[in-house]
Amino acid sequence: MRKIILLFACMFSISAFSQIKVLKNETLVEIGKENSVGLYKKENKFTFNYQDINTSNLNTFRSFSFLDVNGDVSGLYKLVTDGFIDEPTGNVMLELPNDIIELHYEKNYGQPTVQFIQFINKNRKYVGKSQFLNKKQIDKIFGIGTTKAALYNKAPQRVNPVSNMGNTQTYVNETPATAKPAVPKKKSRK
């Protein structure tokens, strides 16, 4: 009987002071992925994940994250794709909360491509580079043409003037659902 009580006491003490704790599983929603580059969403935070080709170890994956505050994901997509149309003369630098990102444009086999260069923790010593991506691959990563693009593409708000008093105007934001379309007035026949 003494051994059974001792066994229960040992089992209880092990479970009471265990170091392993089960955490809540928070899932990431994949917006889009192409080869080793992907865009993921968790609540209002977007994470761009890529395989670092700047290291000799091919299993090195890096990521940078940012919040979609004012349509930043749509803005990033537009900025990247505009570089395909009108190639910038130098690298486009973006400052994120933790990192600096450069968009490096280059033509590969006559086709415009972009490479994401990440300065980790805003330090120029630690650099990560994604593979070169063309327009079709960027569209796939950002989920363009799929329903996943709706996870960050919100309809822009229209601003309509309400009154004009002197030099100041008052504006009202309208969402597309409440906005009234402009309908031309019909002329009456006489």
Salt bridges, closest charged atoms under 4 A:
GLU26 OE1 - LYS42 NZ 2.50
GLU34 OE1 - LYS140 NZ 3.28
ASP52 OD2 - ARG62 NE 2.77
ASP82 OD2 - LYS78 NZ 2.96
GLU95 OE2 - LYS122 NZ 2.75
GLU102 OE2 - ARG124 NH1 3.57
GLU106 OE1 - HIS104 NE2 2.92
ASP139 OD2 - LYS135 NZ 2.94
